Amino acid sequence: MTTPYTGPLLGWYACHARDLPWRAPGTTPWSVLVSEIMLQQTPVARVVPAHRDWLARWPTPPALAAEPAGEAVRQWGRLGYPRRALRLHETATIVTARYGGTVPADFDVLLALPGIGAYTAAAVASFAFGQRHAVLDTNVRRVLARLVTGRARPAATPSVAERRMAESLLPAEPAVAAQWSVAVMELGALVCSAASPLCTACPVARDCAWLAAGRPAQPAGAGRRAQRYDGTDRQCRGRLLAVLRDSRAPATDADFCAVWADQAQLARALDGLVADGLVDPLPDGRYALPGHGSRRSSPRPAQPTASS
Ligand code: SF4
């Protein structure tokens, strides 16, 4: 479908798109998939160097699958939410075993891979294979909410109606639809930001419902609060994983105690890392990244103490 937005937005994207490695001509589907997993919860500026290093080390799924999962966790570094590294390793292993080492193009096959939800499957199918799918990430949802429905923010989760609306806006030609999807995403990142949309620089301002309505404020309580990080279990998990990433040797309880003072919280975070498969407990009581030692079959016998 051609809408009043299509031409102006595609023209704007042709002039203003950022030069990102996963958009470069000839980029591989694996590069796109890795970028989408990294971008799920990490800003572009931090993903660019991490993506470059990841692709330099593992340019194909079989290259990653040939190494232990713990190496993926180590390479993940400080990108956050490190379960994504494990899922990426699992995906590389499945792609290698079932699909000859080539990232599959089919949406439903992509959707069945570990860590790949509807958004990521649509993004990889669109950006790596030029298919026609509604790609509903946070930026796209915000732009479409303002542009089409005149609301400052979308609902917490996409509804069937929202998905249908997004699909109805897609140009008919698959390659053009893929360009449209990435263009809307880029507009949300560079112009139609959450806090301060630059409507005077927007290529679709003339047809924007929210702007026409005078940019009505978000109803009270509808926005998302910023999440605290300092002192959380998440920060503790990050510190413990950093101990393992920064050393080739397994870690002891004392190594962990040196980076986190609250023993109850440390024990909880460590149990969570073990349960998530990000850390392997070893028979000698130490801990390693997955695949870097023989796993202990029983749970940790006791919480670590400062003297242990
Ligand atoms: S006119 Fe403003 S609110 Fe509307 S899409 Fe453009 S930047 Fe967003």
Residues whose N, C-alpha, C, O or C-beta is under 5 A from the ligand:
A	BS01	SF4	V143 R146 L147 V191 C192 P197 L198 C199 C202 V204 A205 C208 W210 L211
